[in-house]
Amino acid sequence: MTVAVVGAGLSGCAAVIALARRGIRATWLAGQGTRVEPFGETLAPAAGAILDSLGIRDVLDDHRHRASVSTFSSWGSDTLQERNAALALTGTGFVLDRPAFEAAVFARAQELCEPIGTRVVGIAGAGEAWSLGLADGSSHLARFVVDATGRHASIGRRLGRRSTGPRLLAVTTTTHEAPSDVEPTRATMIEAMPDGWIYAAVRSDRRLCLAYFTSPASMPRGITRQAADWGDILASSAHVSRWIADVGFDLGQPAVVRDASAAWLGTPAGTAQDGRCGWAAIGDAAAAFDPLSSHGMTSALWMGERMGAVAHGFIEGDPALLSDYAGAVARGVDAFIRARRMVYAREIRFADRPFWASAAVG
Ligand SMILES: Cc1cc2nc3c(=O)[nH]c(=O)nc-3n(C[C@H](O)[C@H](O)[C@H](O)COP(=O)(O)OP(=O)(O)OC[C@H]3O[C@@H](n4cnc5c(N)ncnc54)[C@H](O)[C@@H]3O)c2cc1C
């Protein structure tokens, strides 16, 4: 009954692996697994070192992921600026086949710990331990609980106040492979638009992934059904629409609207029962960053990796690493909030539009 990890996204998998490397076999309450939309997110260069320390760097040796070398952005100016990772000391990130990446990381965690496919529905102090209420009505005892439940923050929101930034919704789609006679540039583009911004990336399989981000008020109702609305949104971009037309990609149709707002816990970790029990939230449960940062997955992996030392220290009677962790996450959230405001305020062309007016101050 020592450590329980709740959730099976990247953060939960990283925690399970890090704990196993410290000789701690956690109880892994994995929920229903993670259903990931087929999409092409960007994994930041910093993730490589974290995957290394988890001993799973080789999950990126897969032709379905491509090195992310060129990123073009139009933000605060009509001109496209290129950032070329070949010249950056931080190394290159990756445009992922996200389901393939998640499945590979999950498989490595599963080699070390058998997941239990159940949801946690409650948590209460029970003397020396936490009692986790499970969906089937049973309960599980643990001295240290890791909340890796993503934006649900199923445990953390009961133990620490959750705050949110300005509401942001996302629609994503992956178009078909590029027409065979045209070789699309393997690049990523980020473009500010009058009512939001768009991310476009060509994956290694020559399919273009699109994600459009805007406020709930500016997201057309029924966007997942109305091809005309989706077409209008894409037409209001200057650069991405030209890229689509030049290569001849079809427009695709977003299948689902997702919450992409920044959200974080005021207290991301702590102790209870006079210090006999501990808990920590990791990944999106602790701090879900605006996807503009392209750091959600990397932060999730980092926080999960930290759990090896943090939970080990706590169980051995040293809670110092737990408070160090809470402080580091809180500082990261402060830095993120400041940086986010600065970046949104830099887009002055659309400053009078409601989306940009609220994004820059939120
Ligand atoms: C549109 C969009 C685009 C993005 N693009 C990028 C990008 O380009 N780069 C990047 O780095 N990040 C990106 N992100 C962020 C990134 O996807 C997340 O930060 C990352 O997935 C967080 O992983 P996680 O493990 O914390 O949570 P999740 O992946 O959400 O996993 C949570 C897990 O917990 C389980 N669970 C939930 N509740 C319970 C419960 N009560 N009991 C048991 N299990 C439970 C779920 O089933 C799931 O397995 C993007 C996000 C969005 C919305």
PDBQT file of the ligand as one rigid body, heavy atoms in Angstrom, charges set to zero:
ROOT
HETATM    1  C1  LIG A 401      -5.405  20.766 -28.964  1.00  0.00    +0.000 C 
HETATM    2  C2  LIG A 401      -4.171  20.485 -28.147  1.00  0.00    +0.000 A 
HETATM    3  C3  LIG A 401      -2.922  20.502 -28.758  1.00  0.00    +0.000 A 
HETATM    4  C4  LIG A 401      -1.769  20.237 -28.014  1.00  0.00    +0.000 A 
HETATM    5  N1  LIG A 401      -0.563  20.291 -28.626  1.00  0.00    +0.000 NA
HETATM    6  C5  LIG A 401       0.564  20.025 -27.929  1.00  0.00    +0.000 A 
HETATM    7  C6  LIG A 401       1.846  20.058 -28.567  1.00  0.00    +0.000 A 
HETATM    8  O1  LIG A 401       1.981  20.338 -29.761  1.00  0.00    +0.000 OA
HETATM    9  N2  LIG A 401       2.936  19.776 -27.799  1.00  0.00    +0.000 N 
HETATM   10  C7  LIG A 401       2.841  19.461 -26.470  1.00  0.00    +0.000 A 
HETATM   11  O2  LIG A 401       3.867  19.189 -25.837  1.00  0.00    +0.000 OA
HETATM   12  N3  LIG A 401       1.641  19.419 -25.842  1.00  0.00    +0.000 NA
HETATM   13  C8  LIG A 401       0.508  19.683 -26.530  1.00  0.00    +0.000 A 
HETATM   14  N4  LIG A 401      -0.709  19.643 -25.899  1.00  0.00    +0.000 N 
HETATM   15  C9  LIG A 401      -0.744  19.298 -24.463  1.00  0.00    +0.000 C 
HETATM   16  C10 LIG A 401      -0.570  17.779 -24.202  1.00  0.00    +0.000 C 
HETATM   17  O3  LIG A 401      -1.451  17.031 -25.011  1.00  0.00    +0.000 OA
HETATM   18  C11 LIG A 401      -0.829  17.482 -22.699  1.00  0.00    +0.000 C 
HETATM   19  O4  LIG A 401      -0.080  18.392 -21.927  1.00  0.00    +0.000 OA
HETATM   20  C12 LIG A 401      -0.456  16.051 -22.303  1.00  0.00    +0.000 C 
HETATM   21  O5  LIG A 401      -1.227  15.125 -23.023  1.00  0.00    +0.000 OA
HETATM   22  C13 LIG A 401      -0.682  15.834 -20.797  1.00  0.00    +0.000 C 
HETATM   23  O6  LIG A 401      -0.496  14.482 -20.465  1.00  0.00    +0.000 OA
HETATM   24  P1  LIG A 401      -1.086  13.910 -19.090  1.00  0.00    +0.000 P 
HETATM   25  O7  LIG A 401      -0.523  12.559 -18.907  1.00  0.00    +0.000 OA
HETATM   26  O8  LIG A 401      -0.881  14.903 -18.009  1.00  0.00    +0.000 OA
HETATM   27  O9  LIG A 401      -2.678  13.862 -19.288  1.00  0.00    +0.000 OA
HETATM   28  P2  LIG A 401      -3.599  12.982 -20.261  1.00  0.00    +0.000 P 
HETATM   29  O10 LIG A 401      -2.901  12.636 -21.514  1.00  0.00    +0.000 OA
HETATM   30  O11 LIG A 401      -4.890  13.732 -20.358  1.00  0.00    +0.000 OA
HETATM   31  O12 LIG A 401      -3.841  11.619 -19.477  1.00  0.00    +0.000 OA
HETATM   32  C14 LIG A 401      -4.733  11.541 -18.389  1.00  0.00    +0.000 C 
HETATM   33  C15 LIG A 401      -5.027  10.078 -18.063  1.00  0.00    +0.000 C 
HETATM   34  O13 LIG A 401      -5.770   9.994 -16.839  1.00  0.00    +0.000 OA
HETATM   35  C16 LIG A 401      -6.861   9.080 -17.001  1.00  0.00    +0.000 C 
HETATM   36  N5  LIG A 401      -7.875   9.496 -16.019  1.00  0.00    +0.000 N 
HETATM   37  C17 LIG A 401      -8.607  10.634 -16.001  1.00  0.00    +0.000 A 
HETATM   38  N6  LIG A 401      -9.402  10.646 -14.910  1.00  0.00    +0.000 NA
HETATM   39  C18 LIG A 401      -9.162   9.492 -14.225  1.00  0.00    +0.000 A 
HETATM   40  C19 LIG A 401      -9.662   8.928 -13.023  1.00  0.00    +0.000 A 
HETATM   41  N7  LIG A 401     -10.580   9.559 -12.278  1.00  0.00    +0.000 N 
HETATM   42  N8  LIG A 401      -9.192   7.714 -12.604  1.00  0.00    +0.000 NA
HETATM   43  C20 LIG A 401      -8.238   7.063 -13.345  1.00  0.00    +0.000 A 
HETATM   44  N9  LIG A 401      -7.730   7.558 -14.498  1.00  0.00    +0.000 NA
HETATM   45  C21 LIG A 401      -8.181   8.753 -14.931  1.00  0.00    +0.000 A 
HETATM   46  C22 LIG A 401      -7.256   9.227 -18.477  1.00  0.00    +0.000 C 
HETATM   47  O14 LIG A 401      -7.972   8.094 -18.925  1.00  0.00    +0.000 OA
HETATM   48  C23 LIG A 401      -5.861   9.338 -19.102  1.00  0.00    +0.000 C 
HETATM   49  O15 LIG A 401      -5.292   8.061 -19.269  1.00  0.00    +0.000 OA
HETATM   50  C24 LIG A 401      -1.872  19.941 -26.620  1.00  0.00    +0.000 A 
HETATM   51  C25 LIG A 401      -3.130  19.907 -25.995  1.00  0.00    +0.000 A 
HETATM   52  C26 LIG A 401      -4.265  20.207 -26.736  1.00  0.00    +0.000 A 
HETATM   53  C27 LIG A 401      -5.625  20.197 -26.035  1.00  0.00    +0.000 C 
ENDROOT
TORSDOF 0
